[in-house]
Amino acid sequence: MPDPDAPESAPRFREKPVSFVRRSGRMSDAQERAWDDLSSTYLLEVERDAAATSIRPGSMIDPVAEFGREAPLTVEIGSGQGHAIVHAAGRAPERDFLAVEVFRAGLARTMLDADREGVRNLRLVEANAPEVLEHLLPEASVDEVWIFFPDPWHKTKHNKRRLIADGFPALAARALRDGGTLRLATDWEDYALQMRDVLAGAADFESAFEGEWADRFDGRIMTAFERKGIAKGREIRDLTYRRRSRPA
């Protein structure tokens, strides 16, 4: 919590709860080597604010410079071990991909798998997703934002930590180009309902599906995480939204 007696010049920490608890897990030897050997290829260097995973306001990147070309950009928020985004990047070499994750072991595994598969159209950033959308990415620079199976924070007292809540659509809309796509998936029914309610009230988005739920996105590889939810009898809910055109 901020210190009320601290001077105004003191470093500030986040004023809003984040959607993760960053635990310091030990990386395997292979992950340590991947971090040391592959970070220079895959990991974006970013300027921090006070927190370890923050993004300093005003430190926007140039995707064209980072990837060395101009191409459609997909951003996956909460990329975990990287299974979905490495697979997608390998299948679509004409597109660029950015994985956003706070857990270093997951990022190291992503780099290891990407290098093994010869994937070069992928970059990673170790950062809090809302700050990536607000400060790191230029406005209207992203073609698709993916958020697959974010932490559901299923206890009522923790619901305030959910990523898809009031305020999030505006950040996603800022980063997405006109006509860009926001793809969501979860295996927690009440979170799916919350996602749908939040996006239904977002002026910058329109539904890109008919009926109650979108069809499963065929560009999402079936991961062990998704299989685990299915094995427990949970329905997988997909939602897809289109970014409305900005006012002329």
VEXMILO-376409 format. One record per residue: residue in one letter; x, y, z of N, C-alpha, C in turn. Coordinates in steps of 0.1 Angstrom, whole numbers, always signed. Example, Ala and Ser with C-alpha at 12.3 -4.5 7.8 and 13.67 -1.06 7.14 Angstrom:
! residues 2
mardo,n.px,n.py,n.pz,ca.px,ca.py,ca.pz,c.px,c.py,c.pz
A,+132,-57,+78,+123,-45,+78,+132,-33,+78
S,+128,-22,+71,+137,-11,+71,+129,+0,+79
//
This chain:
! residues 248
mardo,n.px,n.py,n.pz,ca.px,ca.py,ca.pz,c.px,c.py,c.pz
M,+8,-12,+0,+0,+0,+0,+9,+13,+0
P,+4,+23,-7,+12,+36,-7,+14,+41,+7
D,+25,+47,+10,+27,+53,+23,+22,+67,+23
P,+11,+71,+31,+5,+84,+31,+14,+95,+35
D,+25,+91,+42,+35,+101,+47,+47,+103,+37
A,+47,+95,+26,+58,+96,+17,+57,+109,+9
P,+68,+115,+6,+68,+128,-2,+63,+125,-16
E,+58,+136,-23,+52,+134,-36,+62,+129,-46
S,+75,+131,-44,+85,+126,-53,+88,+112,-51
A,+83,+105,-41,+86,+91,-38,+81,+82,-49
P,+87,+71,-53,+82,+62,-63,+68,+57,-59
R,+59,+57,-69,+46,+52,-66,+45,+38,-72
F,+36,+30,-65,+33,+16,-70,+19,+17,-75
R,+14,+5,-80,+1,+5,-87,-10,+9,-78
E,-19,+17,-84,-31,+21,-76,-42,+12,-77
K,-42,+3,-87,-52,-7,-89,-47,-21,-87
P,-55,-31,-83,-50,-44,-81,-47,-50,-95
V,-37,-59,-95,-33,-65,-108,-39,-79,-109
S,-40,-85,-121,-47,-98,-123,-38,-110,-120
F,-27,-108,-113,-17,-119,-111,-11,-117,-97
V,-6,-128,-92,+3,-128,-80,+17,-133,-85
R,+27,-125,-85,+40,-129,-92,+48,-136,-81
R,+48,-150,-82,+56,-158,-74,+70,-161,-80
S,+80,-162,-72,+93,-164,-77,+96,-179,-77
G,+92,-186,-88,+95,-200,-90,+109,-202,-96
R,+116,-213,-92,+129,-215,-98,+128,-221,-112
M,+136,-215,-121,+136,-220,-135,+145,-233,-136
S,+141,-241,-145,+150,-253,-148,+163,-248,-154
D,+173,-257,-155,+185,-254,-161,+183,-250,-175
A,+174,-257,-182,+172,-254,-197,+165,-240,-198
Q,+156,-237,-189,+150,-224,-189,+160,-213,-186
E,+169,-215,-177,+179,-205,-174,+188,-203,-186
R,+192,-214,-193,+200,-212,-205,+193,-205,-216
A,+180,-208,-217,+172,-201,-227,+171,-186,-224
W,+169,-183,-211,+168,-169,-207,+181,-162,-211
D,+192,-168,-208,+206,-162,-210,+209,-161,-225
D,+206,-172,-232,+210,-172,-246,+200,-166,-256
L,+187,-166,-253,+177,-162,-263,+170,-149,-260
S,+172,-143,-248,+166,-130,-245,+169,-120,-255
S,+181,-119,-260,+185,-109,-269,+177,-110,-282
T,+173,-122,-286,+165,-124,-298,+150,-121,-296
Y,+145,-126,-285,+130,-126,-284,+125,-115,-274
L,+132,-112,-264,+126,-104,-253,+128,-89,-255
L,+117,-82,-254,+117,-67,-256,+123,-61,-243
E,+132,-52,-244,+137,-44,-233,+128,-32,-231
V,+122,-30,-220,+113,-19,-217,+117,-11,-205
E,+113,+1,-205,+115,+10,-194,+105,+8,-183
R,+109,+6,-171,+100,+3,-160,+95,+16,-152
D,+84,+14,-146,+79,+24,-136,+84,+19,-123
A,+77,+20,-112,+82,+16,-99,+82,+1,-97
A,+72,-6,-103,+70,-20,-101,+79,-28,-111
A,+82,-40,-107,+91,-49,-116,+85,-52,-129
T,+72,-53,-130,+66,-56,-143,+58,-45,-149
S,+61,-33,-144,+54,-21,-149,+60,-16,-162
I,+53,-7,-169,+58,+0,-181,+58,+15,-178
R,+69,+22,-180,+70,+36,-178,+61,+43,-188
P,+52,+52,-184,+44,+60,-193,+54,+68,-202
G,+50,+68,-215,+59,+75,-225,+70,+67,-231
S,+70,+54,-228,+81,+45,-233,+76,+36,-244
M,+68,+41,-253,+62,+34,-264,+73,+28,-274
I,+70,+16,-279,+79,+10,-288,+74,+12,-303
D,+82,+9,-312,+78,+9,-326,+78,-5,-331
P,+67,-12,-333,+66,-26,-337,+74,-28,-350
V,+73,-19,-360,+80,-21,-372,+96,-22,-370
A,+101,-14,-361,+115,-14,-357,+118,-27,-350
E,+109,-31,-341,+112,-43,-333,+112,-56,-341
F,+103,-57,-351,+102,-69,-359,+110,-68,-372
G,+114,-56,-375,+122,-54,-388,+113,-54,-400
R,+100,-52,-399,+91,-52,-410,+78,-47,-406
E,+69,-44,-416,+55,-40,-413,+46,-52,-416
A,+39,-57,-406,+31,-69,-408,+20,-68,-397
P,+9,-76,-400,-2,-76,-390,+3,-81,-377
L,-1,-75,-366,+4,-79,-352,-7,-85,-344
T,-4,-96,-338,-13,-103,-328,-6,-102,-315
V,-13,-98,-304,-8,-98,-291,-16,-108,-282
E,-9,-117,-276,-15,-126,-266,-12,-122,-252
I,-22,-120,-244,-21,-115,-230,-22,-128,-222
G,-12,-130,-213,-12,-141,-205,-8,-154,-213
S,+3,-153,-219,+7,-164,-228,+12,-177,-221
G,+14,-176,-208,+18,-188,-201,+30,-195,-206
Q,+30,-208,-209,+42,-215,-214,+44,-212,-229
G,+35,-205,-235,+37,-201,-249,+32,-211,-259
H,+25,-221,-255,+21,-232,-265,+13,-226,-276
A,+3,-218,-273,-6,-213,-283,+1,-203,-292
I,+9,-194,-287,+14,-184,-295,+26,-189,-304
V,+34,-198,-299,+45,-204,-307,+39,-212,-318
H,+28,-219,-316,+21,-227,-326,+16,-217,-337
A,+9,-207,-332,+3,-197,-341,+13,-190,-350
A,+24,-186,-343,+35,-179,-351,+41,-188,-361
G,+43,-200,-358,+49,-210,-367,+40,-212,-379
R,+27,-212,-377,+17,-214,-388,+15,-202,-397
A,+18,-190,-391,+16,-177,-399,+28,-169,-399
P,+38,-173,-407,+51,-165,-408,+49,-151,-413
E,+38,-148,-420,+35,-135,-426,+30,-125,-416
R,+27,-130,-404,+22,-121,-393,+33,-120,-382
D,+31,-110,-373,+40,-109,-362,+32,-111,-349
F,+39,-116,-339,+32,-120,-326,+40,-114,-314
L,+32,-110,-304,+38,-105,-292,+32,-112,-280
A,+40,-119,-272,+35,-126,-260,+37,-117,-248
V,+27,-115,-240,+27,-107,-228,+25,-117,-216
E,+35,-117,-207,+35,-126,-196,+43,-121,-184
V,+39,-124,-172,+47,-119,-160,+56,-129,-154
F,+53,-142,-158,+61,-153,-152,+73,-156,-160
R,+85,-154,-155,+97,-156,-162,+99,-170,-167
A,+96,-180,-159,+97,-194,-163,+89,-197,-176
G,+77,-191,-177,+69,-193,-189,+75,-186,-201
L,+80,-175,-199,+87,-167,-210,+99,-175,-215
A,+107,-181,-205,+119,-188,-209,+115,-201,-217
R,+104,-207,-213,+99,-219,-220,+94,-215,-234
T,+88,-204,-235,+83,-199,-248,+95,-196,-257
M,+105,-190,-252,+117,-187,-261,+124,-201,-265
L,+124,-210,-256,+131,-223,-259,+123,-230,-270
D,+110,-231,-269,+102,-237,-279,+102,-230,-292
A,+102,-216,-292,+102,-208,-304,+115,-211,-312
D,+126,-211,-304,+139,-213,-311,+140,-227,-317
R,+135,-237,-309,+135,-250,-314,+127,-252,-327
E,+116,-244,-328,+107,-245,-340,+112,-235,-351
G,+122,-228,-349,+127,-218,-359,+118,-206,-360
V,+110,-203,-350,+101,-192,-351,+108,-179,-348
R,+107,-169,-357,+114,-156,-356,+104,-144,-356
N,+92,-147,-359,+82,-136,-359,+75,-134,-346
L,+82,-136,-335,+76,-136,-322,+85,-128,-313
R,+79,-119,-305,+86,-112,-294,+79,-114,-281
L,+86,-112,-270,+80,-114,-257,+82,-102,-248
V,+73,-99,-239,+75,-88,-230,+71,-93,-216
E,+79,-90,-206,+76,-94,-192,+70,-82,-186
A,+57,-82,-185,+50,-69,-181,+35,-72,-178
N,+30,-63,-170,+16,-62,-167,+8,-58,-179
A,-2,-66,-183,-8,-64,-196,-15,-51,-198
P,-23,-46,-188,-29,-33,-191,-19,-22,-194
E,-7,-22,-188,+3,-12,-190,+9,-14,-204
V,+10,-26,-209,+14,-28,-223,+5,-22,-232
L,-8,-24,-230,-18,-18,-239,-19,-3,-238
E,-17,+2,-227,-18,+17,-224,-5,+24,-228
H,+6,+19,-225,+19,+26,-226,+29,+21,-236
L,+29,+8,-239,+40,+2,-247,+36,+2,-262
L,+24,-1,-265,+20,-3,-279,+14,+10,-284
P,+18,+14,-296,+12,+26,-302,-3,+24,-304
E,-10,+35,-304,-25,+34,-307,-27,+28,-321
A,-37,+20,-322,-41,+14,-335,-30,+6,-342
S,-22,-1,-334,-10,-8,-340,-12,-23,-340
V,-23,-28,-334,-25,-42,-332,-37,-47,-340
D,-36,-58,-347,-47,-64,-354,-56,-73,-346
E,-50,-81,-337,-57,-90,-328,-52,-90,-314
V,-60,-90,-304,-57,-93,-290,-63,-106,-286
W,-55,-115,-281,-60,-128,-276,-58,-128,-261
I,-69,-133,-254,-68,-135,-240,-75,-149,-237
F,-67,-159,-236,-72,-172,-234,-70,-178,-220
F,-80,-181,-214,-80,-187,-200,-73,-178,-190
P,-76,-165,-189,-70,-157,-178,-74,-162,-165
D,-66,-159,-155,-69,-163,-141,-83,-159,-137
P,-92,-169,-133,-106,-165,-131,-108,-158,-117
W,-98,-159,-108,-100,-153,-95,-115,-157,-90
H,-117,-170,-89,-131,-174,-87,-137,-171,-73
K,-129,-168,-63,-134,-164,-50,-140,-150,-51
T,-152,-148,-46,-158,-135,-47,-150,-124,-42
K,-143,-126,-32,-134,-115,-26,-123,-111,-35
H,-120,-120,-45,-109,-118,-54,-113,-114,-68
N,-126,-113,-70,-132,-109,-84,-126,-96,-89
K,-123,-87,-80,-118,-74,-84,-104,-75,-91
R,-98,-86,-90,-85,-88,-97,-87,-93,-112
R,-99,-96,-116,-101,-101,-129,-97,-91,-140
L,-90,-96,-150,-85,-87,-160,-96,-80,-168
I,-106,-89,-172,-117,-84,-181,-128,-78,-172
A,-127,-65,-170,-136,-58,-161,-137,-44,-166
D,-146,-36,-160,-148,-22,-164,-134,-15,-165
G,-132,-8,-176,-119,-1,-178,-110,-9,-188
F,-111,-22,-189,-103,-29,-198,-106,-27,-212
P,-119,-27,-216,-122,-25,-231,-116,-13,-237
A,-115,-2,-229,-109,+10,-235,-94,+9,-237
L,-87,+1,-229,-73,-2,-232,-71,-10,-244
A,-79,-21,-245,-78,-29,-257,-82,-21,-270
A,-92,-13,-269,-96,-5,-280,-86,+5,-285
R,-78,+10,-275,-68,+20,-278,-57,+13,-287
A,-53,+1,-283,-42,-6,-291,-47,-12,-304
L,-60,-16,-305,-65,-22,-317,-67,-12,-328
R,-64,-16,-340,-68,-8,-352,-83,-9,-354
D,-89,+0,-362,-103,-1,-365,-105,-14,-372
G,-116,-22,-368,-118,-35,-374,-110,-46,-368
G,-101,-43,-359,-93,-53,-352,-102,-62,-343
T,-96,-73,-339,-104,-84,-333,-99,-86,-318
L,-108,-88,-309,-105,-92,-295,-111,-106,-293
R,-102,-115,-290,-107,-129,-288,-105,-133,-273
L,-115,-138,-267,-115,-142,-253,-119,-157,-252
A,-114,-164,-242,-118,-178,-239,-116,-180,-224
T,-126,-187,-218,-124,-191,-204,-132,-204,-202
D,-129,-211,-192,-136,-223,-188,-144,-221,-175
W,-145,-208,-170,-153,-205,-158,-165,-197,-163
E,-177,-204,-161,-189,-198,-166,-192,-184,-161
D,-190,-182,-148,-194,-168,-143,-184,-158,-148
Y,-172,-161,-151,-162,-152,-157,-166,-149,-172
A,-171,-160,-179,-175,-158,-192,-187,-149,-193
L,-196,-150,-183,-208,-141,-183,-203,-127,-180
Q,-193,-125,-171,-188,-112,-168,-181,-106,-180
M,-173,-114,-187,-167,-109,-200,-177,-104,-210
R,-188,-112,-211,-198,-108,-221,-205,-95,-217
D,-208,-94,-204,-215,-82,-199,-206,-70,-201
V,-193,-71,-198,-184,-60,-199,-183,-55,-213
L,-181,-65,-223,-180,-61,-237,-193,-56,-243
A,-204,-61,-238,-217,-56,-243,-219,-42,-240
G,-213,-37,-229,-214,-23,-225,-203,-14,-230
A,-194,-20,-239,-182,-12,-244,-186,-6,-257
A,-186,+7,-257,-190,+15,-269,-180,+12,-281
D,-168,+9,-278,-158,+7,-289,-158,-6,-296
F,-166,-16,-291,-167,-29,-296,-180,-33,-300
E,-181,-42,-310,-193,-49,-314,-191,-64,-315
S,-202,-71,-312,-201,-86,-312,-198,-91,-326
A,-189,-101,-327,-186,-107,-340,-190,-121,-340
F,-201,-124,-333,-207,-138,-333,-222,-137,-331
E,-229,-147,-334,-243,-148,-333,-246,-158,-322
G,-257,-155,-315,-261,-164,-304,-255,-160,-291
E,-254,-170,-282,-249,-167,-268,-233,-166,-268
W,-227,-175,-276,-212,-176,-275,-207,-178,-289
A,-194,-174,-291,-187,-176,-303,-183,-190,-305
D,-181,-194,-318,-175,-207,-320,-161,-208,-315
R,-156,-219,-312,-142,-221,-308,-133,-215,-319
F,-123,-207,-315,-114,-201,-324,-104,-212,-329
D,-105,-215,-342,-97,-226,-347,-82,-223,-348
G,-78,-211,-345,-64,-207,-345,-58,-210,-331
R,-66,-215,-322,-61,-217,-308,-58,-232,-307
I,-46,-236,-305,-42,-250,-303,-48,-255,-290
M,-52,-267,-290,-57,-274,-278,-45,-276,-268
T,-45,-269,-257,-34,-271,-247,-38,-280,-236
A,-28,-284,-228,-31,-292,-216,-40,-285,-207
F,-39,-272,-206,-47,-264,-197,-62,-265,-201
E,-64,-263,-214,-78,-264,-219,-84,-278,-217
R,-75,-288,-220,-80,-302,-218,-83,-305,-203
K,-76,-299,-194,-78,-301,-180,-92,-295,-176
G,-96,-284,-181,-109,-278,-178,-120,-287,-184
I,-118,-292,-196,-128,-301,-202,-129,-313,-194
A,-118,-319,-189,-118,-331,-181,-126,-329,-168
K,-126,-317,-163,-133,-314,-150,-148,-311,-153
G,-152,-312,-166,-166,-309,-169,-170,-295,-171
R,-160,-286,-173,-163,-272,-175,-164,-269,-190
E,-174,-261,-193,-176,-257,-207,-166,-246,-211
I,-161,-247,-223,-152,-237,-228,-160,-227,-235
R,-159,-214,-231,-166,-203,-237,-157,-194,-245
D,-160,-192,-257,-153,-183,-266,-161,-171,-268
L,-155,-159,-269,-162,-147,-273,-153,-139,-282
T,-159,-133,-292,-151,-126,-302,-158,-112,-305
Y,-150,-102,-305,-155,-88,-307,-146,-80,-317
R,-153,-71,-324,-146,-63,-334,-145,-49,-330
R,-134,-43,-332,-132,-29,-327,-139,-20,-337
R,-148,-12,-332,-155,-2,-341,-146,+8,-346
S,-150,+14,-357,-142,+25,-363,-142,+37,-354
R,-130,+44,-353,-129,+56,-345,-136,+67,-352
P,-141,+77,-345,-148,+88,-351,-139,+95,-361
A,-144,+100,-372,-136,+107,-382,-132,+120,-377
//
